């Protein structure tokens, strides 16, 4: 069984003080719904200080971008999603919007 990335991602975000909103299937699971999801979706506050903290959290999660566009403010403000695969031990895909 693949472990849920919720606790790892949330604790890493908390440690790096990233301001974000958990949403999608993982939010359903956290609140008790019978939803099965392997990715983690977030809406990120798009301001320079928060994006620096997010980049630090992504480094801690050993995350690599898997799709375009790159994690840059201009794309986030246009509403694009940035996707990453986390390689931190024991964790599956993570996606941020």
N, CA, C and O atoms as a GROMACS GRO file, in nm:
protein
  388
    1UNK      N    1   0.084  -0.118   0.000
    1UNK     CA    2   0.000   0.000   0.000
    1UNK      C    3   0.089   0.125   0.000
    1UNK      O    4   0.184   0.133   0.077
    2UNK      N    5   0.058   0.220  -0.085
    2UNK     CA    6   0.133   0.344  -0.093
    2UNK      C    7   0.088   0.437   0.020
    2UNK      O    8  -0.032   0.461   0.034
    3UNK      N    9   0.181   0.491   0.100
    3UNK     CA   10   0.141   0.580   0.209
    3UNK      C   11   0.088   0.712   0.154
    3UNK      O   12   0.130   0.758   0.048
    4UNK      N   13  -0.003   0.772   0.226
    4UNK     CA   14  -0.058   0.901   0.188
    4UNK      C   15   0.046   1.009   0.208
    4UNK      O   16   0.113   1.012   0.311
    5UNK      N   17   0.061   1.098   0.110
    5UNK     CA   18   0.159   1.208   0.124
    5UNK      C   19   0.110   1.324   0.209
    5UNK      O   20   0.184   1.420   0.231
    6UNK      N   21  -0.013   1.318   0.259
    6UNK     CA   22  -0.070   1.433   0.329
    6UNK      C   23   0.018   1.479   0.444
    6UNK      O   24   0.060   1.595   0.446
    7UNK      N   25   0.048   1.392   0.538
    7UNK     CA   26   0.124   1.434   0.656
    7UNK      C   27   0.262   1.486   0.620
    7UNK      O   28   0.306   1.588   0.674
    8UNK      N   29   0.333   1.418   0.531
    8UNK     CA   30   0.468   1.460   0.492
    8UNK      C   31   0.465   1.598   0.427
    8UNK      O   32   0.544   1.686   0.463
    9UNK      N   33   0.375   1.617   0.332
    9UNK     CA   34   0.368   1.745   0.262
    9UNK      C   35   0.323   1.856   0.356
    9UNK      O   36   0.384   1.963   0.358
   10UNK      N   37   0.218   1.831   0.434
   10UNK     CA   38   0.170   1.935   0.525
   10UNK      C   39   0.273   1.972   0.631
   10UNK      O   40   0.290   2.090   0.662
   11UNK      N   41   0.342   1.873   0.686
   11UNK     CA   42   0.442   1.906   0.788
   11UNK      C   43   0.560   1.981   0.726
   11UNK      O   44   0.617   2.069   0.790
   12UNK      N   45   0.597   1.946   0.603
   12UNK     CA   46   0.706   2.019   0.535
   12UNK      C   47   0.663   2.162   0.506
   12UNK      O   48   0.739   2.255   0.528
   13UNK      N   49   0.541   2.180   0.457
   13UNK     CA   50   0.490   2.315   0.432
   13UNK      C   51   0.486   2.394   0.562
   13UNK      O   52   0.526   2.510   0.565
   14UNK      N   53   0.439   2.334   0.670
   14UNK     CA   54   0.431   2.404   0.799
   14UNK      C   55   0.570   2.446   0.845
   14UNK      O   56   0.590   2.559   0.889
   15UNK      N   57   0.667   2.353   0.835
   15UNK     CA   58   0.804   2.383   0.878
   15UNK      C   59   0.862   2.499   0.798
   15UNK      O   60   0.939   2.579   0.851
   16UNK      N   61   0.826   2.510   0.669
   16UNK     CA   62   0.879   2.616   0.583
   16UNK      C   63   0.785   2.738   0.578
   16UNK      O   64   0.810   2.832   0.503
   17UNK      N   65   0.678   2.736   0.658
   17UNK     CA   66   0.582   2.846   0.669
   17UNK      C   67   0.520   2.884   0.534
   17UNK      O   68   0.500   3.003   0.507
   18UNK      N   69   0.491   2.785   0.450
   18UNK     CA   70   0.427   2.808   0.321
   18UNK      C   71   0.278   2.830   0.346
   18UNK      O   72   0.212   2.750   0.413
   19UNK      N   73   0.225   2.938   0.291
   19UNK     CA   74   0.082   2.965   0.301
   19UNK      C   75   0.014   2.901   0.182
   19UNK      O   76   0.037   2.940   0.068
   20UNK      N   77  -0.072   2.802   0.210
   20UNK     CA   78  -0.136   2.725   0.104
   20UNK      C   79  -0.269   2.670   0.152
   20UNK      O   80  -0.294   2.660   0.273
   21UNK      N   81  -0.354   2.633   0.057
   21UNK     CA   82  -0.483   2.573   0.085
   21UNK      C   83  -0.484   2.433   0.027
   21UNK      O   84  -0.468   2.416  -0.094
   22UNK      N   85  -0.502   2.330   0.112
   22UNK     CA   86  -0.513   2.192   0.067
   22UNK      C   87  -0.650   2.175   0.002
   22UNK      O   88  -0.751   2.220   0.055
   23UNK      N   89  -0.652   2.110  -0.116
   23UNK     CA   90  -0.778   2.090  -0.186
   23UNK      C   91  -0.775   1.957  -0.259
   23UNK      O   92  -0.675   1.886  -0.252
   24UNK      N   93  -0.880   1.922  -0.327
   24UNK     CA   94  -0.886   1.800  -0.406
   24UNK      C   95  -0.905   1.676  -0.320
   24UNK      O   96  -0.957   1.682  -0.209
   25UNK      N   97  -0.863   1.562  -0.376
   25UNK     CA   98  -0.885   1.433  -0.312
   25UNK      C   99  -0.822   1.421  -0.174
   25UNK      O  100  -0.882   1.362  -0.085
   26UNK      N  101  -0.702   1.477  -0.154
   26UNK     CA  102  -0.636   1.468  -0.024
   26UNK      C  103  -0.713   1.546   0.082
   26UNK      O  104  -0.719   1.504   0.198
   27UNK      N  105  -0.772   1.659   0.045
   27UNK     CA  106  -0.854   1.734   0.141
   27UNK      C  107  -0.976   1.650   0.179
   27UNK      O  108  -1.016   1.649   0.296
   28UNK      N  109  -1.035   1.581   0.082
   28UNK     CA  110  -1.149   1.493   0.113
   28UNK      C  111  -1.108   1.386   0.212
   28UNK      O  112  -1.180   1.359   0.309
   29UNK      N  113  -0.993   1.324   0.189
   29UNK     CA  114  -0.944   1.219   0.280
   29UNK      C  115  -0.922   1.275   0.419
   29UNK      O  116  -0.964   1.215   0.518
   30UNK      N  117  -0.857   1.392   0.427
   30UNK     CA  118  -0.828   1.454   0.556
   30UNK      C  119  -0.956   1.478   0.636
   30UNK      O  120  -0.958   1.466   0.758
   31UNK      N  121  -1.064   1.513   0.565
   31UNK     CA  122  -1.191   1.540   0.633
   31UNK      C  123  -1.281   1.418   0.643
   31UNK      O  124  -1.396   1.429   0.686
   32UNK      N  125  -1.230   1.300   0.605
   32UNK     CA  126  -1.301   1.176   0.630
   32UNK      C  127  -1.377   1.115   0.515
   32UNK      O  128  -1.446   1.014   0.534
   33UNK      N  129  -1.368   1.171   0.396
   33UNK     CA  130  -1.439   1.112   0.281
   33UNK      C  131  -1.366   0.989   0.232
   33UNK      O  132  -1.245   0.974   0.253
   34UNK      N  133  -1.437   0.901   0.168
   34UNK     CA  134  -1.378   0.778   0.114
   34UNK      C  135  -1.329   0.805  -0.028
   34UNK      O  136  -1.379   0.746  -0.124
   35UNK      N  137  -1.233   0.891  -0.041
   35UNK     CA  138  -1.173   0.929  -0.170
   35UNK      C  139  -1.033   0.872  -0.175
   35UNK      O  140  -0.959   0.880  -0.076
   36UNK      N  141  -0.995   0.816  -0.288
   36UNK     CA  142  -0.860   0.761  -0.302
   36UNK      C  143  -0.782   0.847  -0.400
   36UNK      O  144  -0.818   0.857  -0.518
   37UNK      N  145  -0.677   0.908  -0.352
   37UNK     CA  146  -0.598   0.999  -0.433
   37UNK      C  147  -0.452   0.984  -0.396
   37UNK      O  148  -0.418   0.975  -0.278
   38UNK      N  149  -0.364   0.981  -0.496
   38UNK     CA  150  -0.222   0.968  -0.469
   38UNK      C  151  -0.149   1.101  -0.481
   38UNK      O  152  -0.033   1.112  -0.441
   39UNK      N  153  -0.214   1.203  -0.534
   39UNK     CA  154  -0.148   1.332  -0.545
   39UNK      C  155  -0.200   1.426  -0.438
   39UNK      O  156  -0.300   1.398  -0.371
   40UNK      N  157  -0.132   1.538  -0.424
   40UNK     CA  158  -0.170   1.639  -0.326
   40UNK      C  159  -0.182   1.772  -0.399
   40UNK      O  160  -0.086   1.816  -0.463
   41UNK      N  161  -0.297   1.835  -0.390
   41UNK     CA  162  -0.324   1.959  -0.464
   41UNK      C  163  -0.334   2.076  -0.367
   41UNK      O  164  -0.399   2.066  -0.263
   42UNK      N  165  -0.268   2.187  -0.403
   42UNK     CA  166  -0.270   2.307  -0.320
   42UNK      C  167  -0.291   2.429  -0.408
   42UNK      O  168  -0.251   2.432  -0.524
   43UNK      N  169  -0.355   2.529  -0.350
   43UNK     CA  170  -0.354   2.664  -0.405
   43UNK      C  171  -0.252   2.738  -0.320
   43UNK      O  172  -0.262   2.737  -0.197
   44UNK      N  173  -0.156   2.801  -0.384
   44UNK     CA  174  -0.045   2.867  -0.316
   44UNK      C  175  -0.064   3.018  -0.320
   44UNK      O  176  -0.096   3.074  -0.425
   45UNK      N  177  -0.044   3.084  -0.206
   45UNK     CA  178  -0.046   3.230  -0.204
   45UNK      C  179   0.071   3.279  -0.290
   45UNK      O  180   0.187   3.249  -0.261
   46UNK      N  181   0.040   3.354  -0.395
   46UNK     CA  182   0.141   3.393  -0.493
   46UNK      C  183   0.201   3.529  -0.457
   46UNK      O  184   0.162   3.632  -0.511
   47UNK      N  185   0.296   3.525  -0.364
   47UNK     CA  186   0.374   3.644  -0.330
   47UNK      C  187   0.518   3.599  -0.314
   47UNK      O  188   0.542   3.484  -0.274
   48UNK      N  189   0.615   3.685  -0.342
   48UNK     CA  190   0.755   3.645  -0.346
   48UNK      C  191   0.804   3.571  -0.221
   48UNK      O  192   0.872   3.468  -0.234
   49UNK      N  193   0.774   3.619  -0.102
   49UNK     CA  194   0.822   3.552   0.020
   49UNK      C  195   0.765   3.412   0.032
   49UNK      O  196   0.836   3.320   0.071
   50UNK      N  197   0.637   3.395   0.000
   50UNK     CA  198   0.575   3.264   0.009
   50UNK      C  199   0.632   3.169  -0.096
   50UNK      O  200   0.651   3.050  -0.069
   51UNK      N  201   0.658   3.220  -0.216
   51UNK     CA  202   0.717   3.135  -0.321
   51UNK      C  203   0.858   3.090  -0.283
   51UNK      O  204   0.898   2.978  -0.316
   52UNK      N  205   0.934   3.176  -0.214
   52UNK     CA  206   1.067   3.134  -0.165
   52UNK      C  207   1.052   3.020  -0.063
   52UNK      O  208   1.128   2.923  -0.066
   53UNK      N  209   0.955   3.034   0.026
   53UNK     CA  210   0.932   2.927   0.125
   53UNK      C  211   0.885   2.799   0.057
   53UNK      O  212   0.925   2.690   0.097
   54UNK      N  213   0.801   2.812  -0.045
   54UNK     CA  214   0.755   2.696  -0.121
   54UNK      C  215   0.873   2.625  -0.188
   54UNK      O  216   0.882   2.503  -0.183
   55UNK      N  217   0.962   2.702  -0.249
   55UNK     CA  218   1.080   2.641  -0.313
   55UNK      C  219   1.165   2.565  -0.211
   55UNK      O  220   1.218   2.459  -0.242
   56UNK      N  221   1.178   2.619  -0.092
   56UNK     CA  222   1.254   2.550   0.014
   56UNK      C  223   1.183   2.421   0.054
   56UNK      O  224   1.248   2.318   0.073
   57UNK      N  225   1.050   2.425   0.065
   57UNK     CA  226   0.974   2.304   0.098
   57UNK      C  227   0.988   2.200  -0.013
   57UNK      O  228   1.001   2.081   0.015
   58UNK      N  229   0.984   2.244  -0.138
   58UNK     CA  230   0.999   2.150  -0.251
   58UNK      C  231   1.137   2.085  -0.250
   58UNK      O  232   1.150   1.967  -0.282
   59UNK      N  233   1.239   2.162  -0.215
   59UNK     CA  234   1.373   2.103  -0.203
   59UNK      C  235   1.374   1.997  -0.094
   59UNK      O  236   1.433   1.890  -0.111
   60UNK      N  237   1.310   2.026   0.020
   60UNK     CA  238   1.305   1.930   0.130
   60UNK      C  239   1.229   1.803   0.090
   60UNK      O  240   1.260   1.695   0.139
   61UNK      N  241   1.130   1.816   0.003
   61UNK     CA  242   1.054   1.702  -0.046
   61UNK      C  243   1.121   1.633  -0.165
   61UNK      O  244   1.069   1.536  -0.219
   62UNK      N  245   1.238   1.685  -0.205
   62UNK     CA  246   1.311   1.634  -0.321
   62UNK      C  247   1.220   1.630  -0.443
   62UNK      O  248   1.214   1.530  -0.514
   63UNK      N  249   1.149   1.740  -0.466
   63UNK     CA  250   1.052   1.749  -0.574
   63UNK      C  251   1.118   1.797  -0.703
   63UNK      O  252   1.204   1.886  -0.702
   64UNK      N  253   1.076   1.736  -0.813
   64UNK     CA  254   1.123   1.779  -0.944
   64UNK      C  255   1.002   1.814  -1.030
   64UNK      O  256   0.899   1.747  -1.020
   65UNK      N  257   1.011   1.918  -1.113
   65UNK     CA  258   0.899   1.952  -1.201
   65UNK      C  259   0.880   1.840  -1.304
   65UNK      O  260   0.978   1.785  -1.356
   66UNK      N  261   0.754   1.806  -1.332
   66UNK     CA  262   0.726   1.701  -1.430
   66UNK      C  263   0.649   1.751  -1.550
   66UNK      O  264   0.642   1.682  -1.651
   67UNK      N  265   0.590   1.866  -1.542
   67UNK     CA  266   0.519   1.925  -1.655
   67UNK      C  267   0.555   2.073  -1.661
   67UNK      O  268   0.612   2.127  -1.566
   68UNK      N  269   0.521   2.137  -1.770
   68UNK     CA  270   0.538   2.281  -1.782
   68UNK      C  271   0.410   2.344  -1.731
   68UNK      O  272   0.307   2.277  -1.733
   69UNK      N  273   0.407   2.466  -1.687
   69UNK     CA  274   0.514   2.565  -1.688
   69UNK      C  275   0.601   2.553  -1.563
   69UNK      O  276   0.569   2.479  -1.470
   70UNK      N  277   0.712   2.628  -1.562
   70UNK     CA  278   0.797   2.629  -1.442
   70UNK      C  279   0.727   2.704  -1.328
   70UNK      O  280   0.633   2.780  -1.351
   71UNK      N  281   0.775   2.683  -1.207
   71UNK     CA  282   0.719   2.751  -1.090
   71UNK      C  283   0.768   2.895  -1.089
   71UNK      O  284   0.872   2.928  -1.033
   72UNK      N  285   0.690   2.981  -1.154
   72UNK     CA  286   0.720   3.124  -1.161
   72UNK      C  287   0.590   3.202  -1.142
   72UNK      O  288   0.483   3.158  -1.184
   73UNK      N  289   0.602   3.316  -1.077
   73UNK     CA  290   0.487   3.398  -1.044
   73UNK      C  291   0.400   3.431  -1.166
   73UNK      O  292   0.278   3.429  -1.156
   74UNK      N  293   0.461   3.460  -1.278
   74UNK     CA  294   0.386   3.500  -1.398
   74UNK      C  295   0.288   3.390  -1.439
   74UNK      O  296   0.175   3.420  -1.477
   75UNK      N  297   0.328   3.265  -1.433
   75UNK     CA  298   0.240   3.154  -1.472
   75UNK      C  299   0.134   3.128  -1.366
   75UNK      O  300   0.019   3.098  -1.398
   76UNK      N  301   0.172   3.138  -1.239
   76UNK     CA  302   0.074   3.117  -1.132
   76UNK      C  303  -0.036   3.222  -1.138
   76UNK      O  304  -0.153   3.190  -1.118
   77UNK      N  305   0.001   3.346  -1.164
   77UNK     CA  306  -0.100   3.454  -1.171
   77UNK      C  307  -0.193   3.436  -1.291
   77UNK      O  308  -0.305   3.487  -1.290
   78UNK      N  309  -0.149   3.363  -1.393
   78UNK     CA  310  -0.235   3.333  -1.508
   78UNK      C  311  -0.327   3.214  -1.480
   78UNK      O  312  -0.415   3.183  -1.560
   79UNK      N  313  -0.307   3.148  -1.365
   79UNK     CA  314  -0.392   3.035  -1.329
   79UNK      C  315  -0.338   2.900  -1.370
   79UNK      O  316  -0.409   2.800  -1.362
   80UNK      N  317  -0.213   2.894  -1.415
   80UNK     CA  318  -0.154   2.767  -1.456
   80UNK      C  319  -0.118   2.682  -1.334
   80UNK      O  320  -0.087   2.736  -1.227
   81UNK      N  321  -0.121   2.552  -1.350
   81UNK     CA  322  -0.079   2.459  -1.245
   81UNK      C  323   0.065   2.418  -1.269
   81UNK      O  324   0.108   2.401  -1.383
   82UNK      N  325   0.141   2.404  -1.161
   82UNK     CA  326   0.278   2.354  -1.167
   82UNK      C  327   0.278   2.218  -1.097
   82UNK      O  328   0.227   2.206  -0.986
   83UNK      N  329   0.335   2.118  -1.162
   83UNK     CA  330   0.331   1.982  -1.110
   83UNK      C  331   0.471   1.933  -1.075
   83UNK      O  332   0.567   1.960  -1.148
   84UNK      N  333   0.481   1.862  -0.963
   84UNK     CA  334   0.610   1.811  -0.917
   84UNK      C  335   0.596   1.666  -0.874
   84UNK      O  336   0.490   1.625  -0.827
   85UNK      N  337   0.700   1.592  -0.889
   85UNK     CA  338   0.707   1.456  -0.835
   85UNK      C  339   0.805   1.460  -0.719
   85UNK      O  340   0.919   1.504  -0.733
   86UNK      N  341   0.759   1.413  -0.604
   86UNK     CA  342   0.841   1.415  -0.483
   86UNK      C  343   0.919   1.285  -0.471
   86UNK      O  344   0.863   1.176  -0.485
   87UNK      N  345   1.046   1.297  -0.446
   87UNK     CA  346   1.132   1.180  -0.433
   87UNK      C  347   1.176   1.155  -0.289
   87UNK      O  348   1.256   1.065  -0.264
   88UNK      N  349   1.126   1.234  -0.195
   88UNK     CA  350   1.159   1.211  -0.055
   88UNK      C  351   1.116   1.069  -0.021
   88UNK      O  352   1.011   1.023  -0.067
   89UNK      N  353   1.193   1.002   0.057
   89UNK     CA  354   1.172   0.860   0.085
   89UNK      C  355   1.028   0.827   0.121
   89UNK      O  356   0.970   0.886   0.213
   90UNK      N  357   0.970   0.732   0.047
   90UNK     CA  358   0.838   0.679   0.080
   90UNK      C  359   0.719   0.761   0.034
   90UNK      O  360   0.608   0.733   0.078
   91UNK      N  361   0.737   0.861  -0.053
   91UNK     CA  362   0.625   0.945  -0.091
   91UNK      C  363   0.602   0.943  -0.240
   91UNK      O  364   0.695   0.928  -0.319
   92UNK      N  365   0.476   0.959  -0.279
   92UNK     CA  366   0.437   0.955  -0.420
   92UNK      C  367   0.424   1.095  -0.475
   92UNK      O  368   0.478   1.190  -0.419
   93UNK      N  369   0.352   1.107  -0.586
   93UNK     CA  370   0.341   1.234  -0.657
   93UNK      C  371   0.277   1.344  -0.572
   93UNK      O  372   0.190   1.319  -0.489
   94UNK      N  373   0.323   1.465  -0.596
   94UNK     CA  374   0.266   1.584  -0.534
   94UNK      C  375   0.238   1.683  -0.646
   94UNK      O  376   0.322   1.700  -0.734
   95UNK      N  377   0.123   1.747  -0.645
   95UNK     CA  378   0.092   1.848  -0.746
   95UNK      C  379   0.049   1.976  -0.678
   95UNK      O  380  -0.029   1.973  -0.582
   96UNK      N  381   0.099   2.088  -0.726
   96UNK     CA  382   0.061   2.218  -0.671
   96UNK      C  383   0.000   2.302  -0.779
   96UNK      O  384   0.046   2.302  -0.893
   97UNK      N  385  -0.105   2.374  -0.742
   97UNK     CA  386  -0.173   2.463  -0.835
   97UNK      C  387  -0.157   2.605  -0.785
   97UNK      O  388  -0.207   2.698  -0.848
   0.00000   0.00000   0.00000
